[in-house]
């Protein structure tokens, strides 16, 4: 998703807190999508390596990106240094 950093989970998590936050972000996303009536994908650009399409998911006209950030499951991120989720 374009413009967000979400916590990693599993073996990619840097600490147990990050894993827990990553699992919560996944659950929030799954629930939000499952409860939506109209799901759209808005494509913004390709990632810097050209392998992934970056964009947003609109659920009933509302941005999943904004919802993740607003609810503390993600931070804005545009390719600079990332802040640790382990603090």
C-alpha contacts under 8 A as a table, 3 or more apart, distances in Angstrom:
res1	aa1	res2	aa2	distance
1	X	4	X	6.35
1	X	54	X	5.36
1	X	55	X	5.26
1	X	56	X	5.60
1	X	57	X	7.88
1	X	65	X	7.16
2	X	44	X	7.21
2	X	54	X	4.87
2	X	55	X	4.81
2	X	56	X	6.29
2	X	65	X	7.88
2	X	78	X	7.81
3	X	65	X	7.75
3	X	76	X	5.47
3	X	77	X	4.81
3	X	78	X	5.26
4	X	65	X	6.92
4	X	69	X	7.74
4	X	74	X	6.04
4	X	75	X	5.43
4	X	76	X	4.51
4	X	77	X	4.63
4	X	78	X	7.20
5	X	74	X	5.46
5	X	75	X	5.23
5	X	76	X	6.20
5	X	77	X	5.45
5	X	82	X	7.77
6	X	22	X	6.82
6	X	25	X	7.35
6	X	73	X	6.42
6	X	74	X	4.51
6	X	75	X	6.61
7	X	13	X	7.27
7	X	18	X	5.63
7	X	19	X	7.02
7	X	21	X	6.12
7	X	22	X	4.63
7	X	25	X	7.66
7	X	73	X	7.65
7	X	74	X	7.11
7	X	85	X	6.29
8	X	12	X	5.65
8	X	13	X	4.69
8	X	14	X	7.72
8	X	18	X	6.23
8	X	19	X	6.01
8	X	21	X	7.93
8	X	22	X	5.23
9	X	12	X	5.72
9	X	13	X	4.76
9	X	18	X	6.64
9	X	19	X	4.15
9	X	20	X	7.20
9	X	21	X	7.80
9	X	22	X	5.00
9	X	23	X	6.35
10	X	13	X	5.71
10	X	19	X	6.05
11	X	14	X	7.95
13	X	16	X	7.12
13	X	18	X	5.61
13	X	19	X	5.26
14	X	18	X	6.48
14	X	19	X	7.71
14	X	86	X	7.03
15	X	18	X	5.41
15	X	19	X	6.56
15	X	86	X	5.96
16	X	19	X	5.08
16	X	20	X	6.26
16	X	86	X	7.91
17	X	20	X	5.11
17	X	21	X	6.18
17	X	85	X	7.34
17	X	86	X	5.92
18	X	21	X	5.06
18	X	22	X	5.97
18	X	85	X	5.35
18	X	86	X	5.68
19	X	22	X	4.99
19	X	23	X	6.18
20	X	23	X	5.19
20	X	24	X	6.27
21	X	24	X	5.03
21	X	25	X	6.14
21	X	73	X	7.06
22	X	25	X	5.06
22	X	26	X	6.22
22	X	73	X	7.71
23	X	26	X	5.11
23	X	27	X	6.23
24	X	27	X	5.09
24	X	28	X	6.10
24	X	73	X	7.38
25	X	28	X	5.09
25	X	29	X	6.15
25	X	68	X	7.47
25	X	73	X	5.06
25	X	74	X	7.61
26	X	29	X	5.13
26	X	30	X	6.15
27	X	30	X	5.13
27	X	31	X	6.05
28	X	31	X	5.26
28	X	32	X	5.99
29	X	32	X	5.15
29	X	33	X	6.13
29	X	64	X	7.74
29	X	68	X	7.80
30	X	33	X	5.30
30	X	34	X	5.99
31	X	34	X	5.04
31	X	35	X	6.10
32	X	35	X	5.34
32	X	36	X	6.32
32	X	59	X	7.78
33	X	36	X	5.16
33	X	39	X	7.39
33	X	59	X	6.72
36	X	39	X	6.64
36	X	59	X	5.62
36	X	60	X	6.04
37	X	59	X	7.28
37	X	60	X	6.12
38	X	58	X	7.94
38	X	59	X	5.79
38	X	60	X	4.93
38	X	61	X	7.59
39	X	57	X	7.01
39	X	58	X	5.76
39	X	59	X	4.78
39	X	60	X	6.40
40	X	57	X	5.73
40	X	58	X	4.97
40	X	59	X	6.54
41	X	55	X	7.05
41	X	56	X	5.89
41	X	57	X	4.60
41	X	58	X	6.10
42	X	55	X	5.38
42	X	56	X	5.15
42	X	57	X	6.13
42	X	58	X	7.16
43	X	53	X	6.87
43	X	54	X	6.03
43	X	55	X	4.22
43	X	56	X	6.57
44	X	53	X	7.57
44	X	54	X	5.62
44	X	55	X	4.51
44	X	56	X	7.52
45	X	53	X	5.97
45	X	54	X	5.25
45	X	55	X	6.67
46	X	49	X	7.74
46	X	50	X	5.46
46	X	51	X	7.04
46	X	52	X	5.70
46	X	53	X	4.50
46	X	54	X	5.53
47	X	50	X	5.26
47	X	51	X	6.49
47	X	52	X	5.43
47	X	53	X	6.17
47	X	54	X	6.17
48	X	51	X	7.99
49	X	52	X	7.64
50	X	53	X	7.77
56	X	63	X	6.65
56	X	64	X	6.71
56	X	65	X	6.21
57	X	63	X	5.99
57	X	64	X	5.45
57	X	65	X	7.16
58	X	61	X	5.25
58	X	62	X	5.08
58	X	63	X	4.68
58	X	64	X	5.95
59	X	62	X	5.14
59	X	63	X	6.44
59	X	64	X	6.69
62	X	66	X	8.00
63	X	66	X	5.28
63	X	67	X	6.36
64	X	67	X	4.97
64	X	68	X	6.05
65	X	68	X	5.27
65	X	69	X	6.39
66	X	69	X	5.23
66	X	70	X	5.91
67	X	70	X	5.04
67	X	71	X	5.99
68	X	71	X	5.39
68	X	72	X	6.25
68	X	73	X	4.91
68	X	74	X	5.29
68	X	75	X	7.96
69	X	72	X	5.21
69	X	73	X	5.79
69	X	74	X	4.64
69	X	75	X	5.46
69	X	76	X	7.03
70	X	73	X	7.71
71	X	74	X	7.85
72	X	75	X	7.35
77	X	80	X	7.16
77	X	82	X	7.40
79	X	82	X	7.90
84	X	87	X	6.38
